[in-house]
């Protein structure tokens, strides 16, 4: 059976990526979890990540964090 990622099921991949990014932000910046979560969800990178056709869901958490910091 072939499984494909589409806009309808992309949400299944996002929590683990967000968790990694939040963890890295709290360590790098010394900020709290709530602040890190706000930073991630308000970023342009997250807006692009939650859109399947950008294919940012292929990226690892380090690359996503670097994109956020640009």
C-alpha positions in Angstrom: 0.0 0.0 0.0 1.4 3.4 -1.0 1.0 6.3 1.4 1.4 9.8 0.3 1.7 13.0 2.2 -0.9 15.6 1.3 -2.4 18.7 2.8 -5.0 16.5 4.5 -2.6 14.4 6.5 0.5 16.7 6.8 -0.6 17.6 10.3 0.5 14.1 11.4 4.2 15.0 10.8 4.3 18.4 12.3 4.2 17.8 16.1 7.5 15.8 16.2 9.3 18.5 14.1 7.9 21.3 16.3 8.9 19.5 19.4 12.5 19.2 18.3 12.7 22.8 17.2 11.2 24.0 20.5 13.7 21.9 22.4 16.6 23.4 20.4 15.3 26.9 20.9 15.0 26.5 24.7 18.6 25.3 24.9 20.1 27.8 22.4 18.3 30.9 23.6 17.7 30.0 27.2 14.0 30.8 26.8 11.0 29.0 28.3 9.0 26.4 26.4 5.9 28.6 26.0 8.0 31.4 24.5 9.7 28.9 22.1 6.4 27.5 21.0 5.1 31.0 20.3 8.2 31.8 18.3 7.9 28.7 16.2 4.1 29.0 15.5 4.4 32.7 14.6 7.3 32.2 12.2 7.2 32.4 8.5 9.0 29.1 8.4 6.1 27.4 10.2 3.6 29.0 7.8 5.5 27.4 4.9 6.0 24.1 6.8 2.2 23.7 7.3 1.7 24.0 3.5 2.4 20.6 1.9 3.4 21.9 -1.5 6.4 23.8 -0.1 7.9 20.3 0.8 9.5 21.8 4.0 8.2 18.7 5.8 11.1 16.9 4.2 13.5 19.1 6.1 15.0 18.0 9.5 14.6 20.1 12.6 18.0 21.7 12.4 17.4 22.9 8.8 14.0 24.3 9.9 15.5 26.1 12.8 18.2 27.6 10.6 15.4 28.8 8.2 13.6 30.4 11.1 16.8 32.2 12.2 17.4 33.7 8.7 
